[in-house]
Amino acid sequence: MTLLATISTVAVASYALLSSVHKSAQALYALRTDASLPPYDPVNAGALPSVDVIVPCFNEDPRTLAACLKSIAGQDYTGRLQVYVVDDGSANVGAVAPVHASYAHDPRVSIILLPSNVGKRKAQIAAIRRSFGDLVLNVDSDTEIASDVVSKLVRKMQDPAVGAAMGQLTASNRNDSWLTGLIDMEYWLACNEERAAQTRFGAVMCCCGPCAMYRRSALMLLLDQYETQFFRGKPSDFGEDRHLTILMLKAGFRTEYVPDAVAATVVPDKLLPYLRQQLRWARSTYRDTLLGLHLLPGLDRYLTLDVLGQNLGPLLLAISSIAALAQLALTDSVPWWTGLTIVAMTMVRCSVAAIRARELRFLGFALHTPINIFLLLPMKAYALCTLSNSDWLSRKVAKSDVDESKASIEKAATGPSLNPGSGTPGSIRRAGRLRAAQRLIASDDVAAETE
């Protein structure tokens, strides 16, 4: 046996052993229990905690934003619900102005227009500092939440030890392409295997940004740390969801996953945007994994296994794949053992997922393995070598004239109403325009807060 074959065999055997132990423990702990959410009296709305929903937006498609706000407005929660839509210096503010105006009559909705793009994190903070609810729910502007999401997350947050809770994510556009279908399955596995196992120990390591609720009292204690995250002396502007989750755990709060609180979010439908997103997420994961390593001794031993499986496992797979490819290219031998082991591991994982999800489509998740080996693993290696890079990569300013966009805000009031509950379909009355003007937060004031 050549040196390359030996390296590949040892690495893939180690990967198979670690992955088998990790995934078996994960599947065991991820099994649903009979434990239900604590009940509350829906009649006594005054006793329910107040909730602020924060929706940061940047160059969002008006239809997508309208769908997001409609899902929030349709919540069955009987407690106080206030919504803060933060436009983060979008170039298409004129295009989304009709969406803003359609909620001008709704006293629950406030629109904050930032004069320039300051990033998602600072956009969230601008609304957090202005709001006052007991709980804060962050919702991405490309996400629709089920009508019972707020109710179910609030019930989980009734435990004062819980600092944050997230719902289950699905891809709203999963039928658009093979990639969106693959990402939807990836989300299911990330939520119903990884997060479902972590929540057994009250330590979900990342409460995902599209739909995550936080306790305000805890959030305010951590807000300065959250706002001023640095890595190697440079501001870190992405990975806000993972970083805030780690801060919650460091402060001694539990972080939970609620599988019945379902949120559907738009996912990339092309490979290049997907890889850019994964690169940004990989950098965030590495940064905050380093930040959270000292937490592991105080948590259940499974969480240490989980961190090892998620970080050491890909390294072993990468080493075995590189050695196998080198063996194939430089020698006359074929790395059968490495190939068969990877195929076997893939089929077992996909079969278990298909059984647990009760959907045969998960057998198609086998396609993720070659994408992982030939695209994601090299991308993760690049992410590890460029941890100091804080570029968003996917944030692009739309080509439009800012002055025309601002001017169109005034014209937007005459556009069609996007609120199905509006009593004036096709137009918004003058009183609605006046209320809209009153509810637009002064941009200079907000800019001072975000500097």
HELIX and SHEET records of a PDB file:
HELIX    1   1 LEU A    3  ALA A   30  1                                  28    
HELIX    2   2 ALA A   45  ALA A   47  5                                   3    
HELIX    3   3 PRO A   62  ALA A   73  1                                  12    
HELIX    4   4 VAL A   93  ALA A  101  1                                   9    
HELIX    5   5 LYS A  120  ILE A  128  1                                   9    
HELIX    6   6 VAL A  149  MET A  157  1                                   9    
HELIX    7   7 TRP A  178  LEU A  189  1                                  12    
HELIX    8   8 ALA A  190  ARG A  195  3                                   6    
HELIX    9   9 ALA A  196  GLN A  198  1                                   3    
HELIX   10  10 THR A  199  PHE A  201  5                                   3    
HELIX   11  11 ARG A  216  GLU A  227  1                                  12    
HELIX   12  12 GLU A  240  LYS A  250  1                                  11    
HELIX   13  13 LEU A  271  GLY A  292  1                                  22    
HELIX   14  14 LEU A  293  GLY A  298  5                                   6    
HELIX   15  15 ARG A  301  LEU A  330  1                                  30    
HELIX   16  16 TRP A  336  ALA A  357  1                                  22    
HELIX   17  17 LEU A  360  LEU A  367  5                                   8    
HELIX   18  18 HIS A  368  ILE A  371  1                                   4    
HELIX   19  19 ASN A  372  LEU A  376  3                                   5    
HELIX   20  20 LEU A  377  CYS A  385  1                                   9    
HELIX   21  21 VAL A  402  ALA A  412  1                                  11    
HELIX   22  22 ARG A  430  ARG A  439  1                                  10    
HELIX   23  23 SER A  443  THR A  450  1                                   8    
SHEET    1   A 9 THR A 143  ILE A 145  0                                        
SHEET    2   A 9 ARG A 254  THR A 265 -1                                        
SHEET    3   A 9 VAL A 162  ALA A 171  1                                        
SHEET    4   A 9 CYS A 211  ARG A 215 -1                                        
SHEET    5   A 9 LEU A 135  VAL A 139 -1                                        
SHEET    6   A 9 VAL A  51  CYS A  57  1                                        
SHEET    7   A 9 LEU A  81  ASP A  88  1                                        
SHEET    8   A 9 VAL A 109  LEU A 114  1                                        
SHEET    9   A 9 LEU A 440  ILE A 441  1                                        
SHEET    1   B 2 PHE A 230  PHE A 231  0                                        
SHEET    2   B 2 LYS A 234  PRO A 235 -1                                        
END                                                                             
